Amino acid sequence: MKTSAQVVVIGGGVVGCSALYHLTKKGWTDVLLLERDQLTSGSTWHAAGGFHTLNGDPNVAMLQSYTVNLYKELEEKSGQSCGMHKSPGIMLADTPERMEFLKMTVARGRYLGMETEIISVAEAKNYFPFIEDRYFIGALLDPNEGHLDPSGTTYAYAKAAKLAGAQIEIQTMVEGLEQRTDGSWTVRTNKGDIHAEHVVNCGGLWAREVGRMVGIELPVLAMEHMYLVTDDIPEVTAFNKATGKEIGHVIDFGAESYLRQEGKGMVLGVYEQAGVPWSTRTTPWSFGQELLQPDLDRIAPSLEIAFKHFPALENAGIKRVINGPFTFAPDGNPLVGPVQGLRNFWCACGVMAGFSQGGGVGLALSNWMVDGDPGFDIWGMDVARYGSWATRDYTQAKVRENYSRRFRIRFPNEELPAARPQQTTPLYDAMRAQGAVMGDSWGMETPLWFAPPGEKAEDVVSFHRSNDFGPIGAECRAVREAVGVTEIANFAKYRIRGAGAEAWLLGMMTNTMPKDGRLILTPMLNPQGKLIGDFTIARLAEGDYMMWGSSQAQVYHMRWFEQHLPADGSVQIEALGMKLIGLSIAGPKAREVLAAMTDDDVSNAAFKFMDCRHMTIGNVPALVNRITYTGDLGYEIWVAPEYQYRLYQAIMAAGQPHGIRNFGMRALLCLRLEKHFGTWYREFRPIYGPFEAGLDRFVKLDKPDFIGKVAALKERADGPKRTRVFLEVDALDADVMGDEPIWVDGQVVGWVTSGGYGHFVQQSLAQGYIPTALVRPDLRLEVEILGERRPARLQMSPPLDPDALRMRM
Ligand SMILES: Cc1cc2nc3c(=O)[nH]c(=O)nc-3n(C[C@H](O)[C@H](O)[C@H](O)COP(=O)(O)OP(=O)(O)OC[C@H]3O[C@@H](n4cnc5c(N)ncnc54)[C@H](O)[C@@H]3O)c2cc1C
């Protein structure tokens, strides 16, 4: 066995072998995979081997599409068959809501180039003959599905990697990992030590244990999963003979089941409600190629429905039942990428659909390791989307919830209850007492909207406008006409200090830095010139800055910042988390409310738009920013958590003469639409350049070098290929949610990034991207909402206050 390698990949399941293959494909051949047993010895060997491209996250869907299209290349390169059976997949809708969900899925797939379509139940029977018509109302057809041989596929990756120079050591157990001072790793194995520059955790069922070797607790947990294989079914053979084709794959949401042909019988797998986690604390190292005890009683409720829906199955004998464990992250998507705070330690684990996602995971990981960037937007599977709040108990609750909801619809206004509340502010009880419907914002409880007295503080989940529509409208009008107050704890907050702080920020951000007591807004780019951040920065004093960004991206951003801090210690950055929380007041009366709480002069002349100042507000020491995301006159008031309750009381007392109202996150997101403000991870993502996104005025190309400047100069010189646009939509009773296709002249030309109802301007609004060449004021567009193309028009300026006078009043 070699004693050093550029990369050691831990784990020889489908994901580890894909990572190894993709690294060689990128030209890194000094790569070594260590497997404690045989290849496939984790969850891989007993998988049902199904693959599909559909995923709720369009970017993950693209990577699944890449995986499915990779198998041909893999067979050719390795000479090893993957045992591919390509057959169409059908998703069956048994309720109007599921039908709407399928229509939305087809629409979202359009701009990704997916060939899915809605078909009738009669048409679905051409692919899957067993359907009992009366239970279903329609279906989605995906021609790009199938199943394969899990072991053959894993060996195909391994062989192709070996042919390109990689090495694989089986029966080699990684027992410990120690970081050296230069950031490289000593990998301790049962066969001796290996010195590796990089280590990749592809430990699958043991990913948690491998994480613990470096002191981290990854949010990943295995669930037991059962599928059964039937005896031969005569109808299967009859269908094969009559059509010359295999029976297609089916997902039956009602029965929480998937089905496909296996030999002359069928496979039927179930994601049951009463799902059982496996090895909740520690996965035994002794677990090998073995199966768990089947428990048919647990899946009986689903089987009962499946037998009604597909009567031919009811009398089929059961040849065998497989019960095996495989891992999930809390949201069911993989955990990929470098781990914040650990140099050269990478993850590719929590992959619950290794045969749909394994190729894409290997591709993203290898791009990231070799080029320093995954190459596309993989936020949906970035390990950095979880913070320390994703503890083991949190993970267990969320993974169980996610498993039981695998084939359930998630409505756009649906908040999932498991593991909540996890993090709360001191106002949690006070907000709930006033009718707040709370949402989970990356582990933090956040007021979404306030139910009027006497009404149930609960969302009626729907794809259409729902019971929150009226109350959100009232909250928006209160802000625009007088004043409102909202919690803003769910921002990321950073303090940056040191003699080198200014120079460092100038090199990281596209904008110039503010003067003392002033704020600026600035995007942050990667070297490819794509948006990787969007911040507000205040200069408190020389060498002392505050910065605000997206809370969900805090770990993602800290990982980037730490990678780029100067080695001389001249800059220190701290993520403040819940050490600083806040309240925002906004609306034409906001200044009067603020003035009533402080002795400071907060007149327009003394405290201008984009000013920032320490003040005592309502007897509380606070940092006040004159800025608001609503587009009105407004202030963000930041305090230590122990003062938040006191501050809230002061605000409510000072606001009472002006009729102050609470408003929630949903109203805030509607208000910002009326001003054409974008939001991180919807309008601003690492697939867009700053000029495409319309952030030109925050990109100072004439200042000295900053990361991404060369690419930004090129984007401006070439002219952005696509442009962020603003739409008013003739919506009926459903506004856009995001990811809907935009049509022009019968062609899909772009997509919506977010939208909703502008309650003050009384228009359904949306933002999205279309080719720049199409942008003109009289362009007629359509946005496909729930399968229906609704007319839309471009808005060349915001419908509210286009001259931005309200913020400056
Ligand atoms: C019943 C069942 C049905 C399934 N059906 C499907 C399906 O139809 N389609 C689909 O896409 N997916 C399916 N899956 C899921 C699929 O099996 C997983 O997504 C996939 O196997 C994950 O692969 P992996 O490489 O991440 O993990 P694993 O297969 O668990 O591999 C991890 C490997 O790492 C090794 N290892 C761990 N720690 C160490 C160490 N310290 N030193 C050395 N080696 C180590 C292990 O021995 C193991 O071989 C199914 C799973 C089950 C259980």
The ligand as a Tripos MOL2 file, in Angstrom:
@<TRIPOS>MOLECULE
LIG
   53    58     1     0     0
SMALL
NO_CHARGES

@<TRIPOS>ATOM
      1 C1        -33.1250   -1.0620    0.7610 C.3       1 LIG1
      2 C2        -32.4890    0.0540    0.0180 C.ar      1 LIG1
      3 C3        -32.9370    0.3930   -1.2520 C.ar      1 LIG1
      4 C4        -32.3400    1.4390   -1.9450 C.ar      1 LIG1
      5 N1        -32.7660    1.7440   -3.2150 N.ar      1 LIG1
      6 C5        -32.1570    2.7190   -3.9170 C.ar      1 LIG1
      7 C6        -32.5330    2.9980   -5.2510 C.ar      1 LIG1
      8 O1        -33.4200    2.3680   -5.8010 O.2       1 LIG1
      9 N2        -31.8840    4.0020   -5.9040 N.ar      1 LIG1
     10 C7        -30.8930    4.7340   -5.3160 C.ar      1 LIG1
     11 O2        -30.3460    5.6210   -5.9600 O.2       1 LIG1
     12 N3        -30.5250    4.4840   -4.0490 N.ar      1 LIG1
     13 C8        -31.1300    3.4990   -3.3360 C.ar      1 LIG1
     14 N4        -30.7280    3.2470   -2.0580 N.ar      1 LIG1
     15 C9        -29.7550    4.1460   -1.4270 C.3       1 LIG1
     16 C10       -28.3450    3.8340   -1.8410 C.3       1 LIG1
     17 O3        -28.0470    2.5600   -1.4250 O.3       1 LIG1
     18 C11       -27.3900    4.8640   -1.2390 C.3       1 LIG1
     19 O4        -27.7300    6.1280   -1.7250 O.3       1 LIG1
     20 C12       -25.9490    4.5990   -1.5830 C.3       1 LIG1
     21 O5        -25.6100    3.2800   -1.3280 O.3       1 LIG1
     22 C13       -25.0160    5.5040   -0.8010 C.3       1 LIG1
     23 O6        -23.7020    5.1540   -1.1110 O.3       1 LIG1
     24 P1        -22.4500    5.6280   -0.2670 P.3       1 LIG1
     25 O7        -21.2710    5.3060   -1.0730 O.co2     1 LIG1
     26 O8        -22.6510    7.0350    0.1450 O.co2     1 LIG1
     27 O9        -22.4920    4.8320    1.0920 O.3       1 LIG1
     28 P2        -22.2000    3.2930    1.4450 P.3       1 LIG1
     29 O10       -22.7430    2.3860    0.4160 O.co2     1 LIG1
     30 O11       -22.7040    3.1020    2.8350 O.co2     1 LIG1
     31 O12       -20.6530    3.2030    1.3870 O.3       1 LIG1
     32 C14       -19.7850    3.6320    2.3710 C.3       1 LIG1
     33 C15       -18.5580    2.7730    2.3430 C.3       1 LIG1
     34 O13       -17.5760    3.3390    3.1750 O.3       1 LIG1
     35 C16       -16.8880    2.3220    3.8400 C.3       1 LIG1
     36 N5        -16.2980    2.8860    5.0470 N.ar      1 LIG1
     37 C17       -16.9310    3.5940    6.0100 C.ar      1 LIG1
     38 N6        -16.0740    3.9800    6.9700 N.ar      1 LIG1
     39 C18       -14.8720    3.5280    6.6090 C.ar      1 LIG1
     40 C19       -13.5810    3.6200    7.2160 C.ar      1 LIG1
     41 N7        -13.4000    4.2130    8.3970 N.pl3     1 LIG1
     42 N8        -12.5440    3.0720    6.5700 N.ar      1 LIG1
     43 C20       -12.7180    2.4770    5.3650 C.ar      1 LIG1
     44 N9        -13.9240    2.3450    4.7690 N.ar      1 LIG1
     45 C21       -14.9780    2.8680    5.3840 C.ar      1 LIG1
     46 C22       -17.9570    1.2860    4.1190 C.3       1 LIG1
     47 O14       -17.4500    0.0180    4.3490 O.3       1 LIG1
     48 C23       -18.7970    1.3750    2.8550 C.3       1 LIG1
     49 O15       -18.4070    0.4420    1.8960 O.3       1 LIG1
     50 C24       -31.2990    2.1910   -1.3450 C.ar      1 LIG1
     51 C25       -30.8550    1.8260   -0.0790 C.ar      1 LIG1
     52 C26       -31.4430    0.7810    0.6020 C.ar      1 LIG1
     53 C27       -30.9400    0.4380    1.9530 C.3       1 LIG1
@<TRIPOS>BOND
     1     1     2 1
     2     2     3 ar
     3     2    52 ar
     4     3     4 ar
     5     4     5 ar
     6     4    50 ar
     7     5     6 ar
     8     6     7 ar
     9     6    13 1
    10     7     8 2
    11     7     9 ar
    12     9    10 ar
    13    10    11 2
    14    10    12 ar
    15    12    13 ar
    16    13    14 ar
    17    14    15 1
    18    14    50 ar
    19    15    16 1
    20    16    17 1
    21    16    18 1
    22    18    19 1
    23    18    20 1
    24    20    21 1
    25    20    22 1
    26    22    23 1
    27    23    24 1
    28    24    25 2
    29    24    26 1
    30    24    27 1
    31    27    28 1
    32    28    29 2
    33    28    30 1
    34    28    31 1
    35    31    32 1
    36    32    33 1
    37    33    34 1
    38    33    48 1
    39    34    35 1
    40    35    36 1
    41    35    46 1
    42    36    37 ar
    43    36    45 ar
    44    37    38 ar
    45    38    39 ar
    46    39    40 ar
    47    39    45 ar
    48    40    41 1
    49    40    42 ar
    50    42    43 ar
    51    43    44 ar
    52    44    45 ar
    53    46    47 1
    54    46    48 1
    55    48    49 1
    56    50    51 ar
    57    51    52 ar
    58    52    53 1
@<TRIPOS>SUBSTRUCTURE
     1 LIG1         1 GROUP 0 **** ****
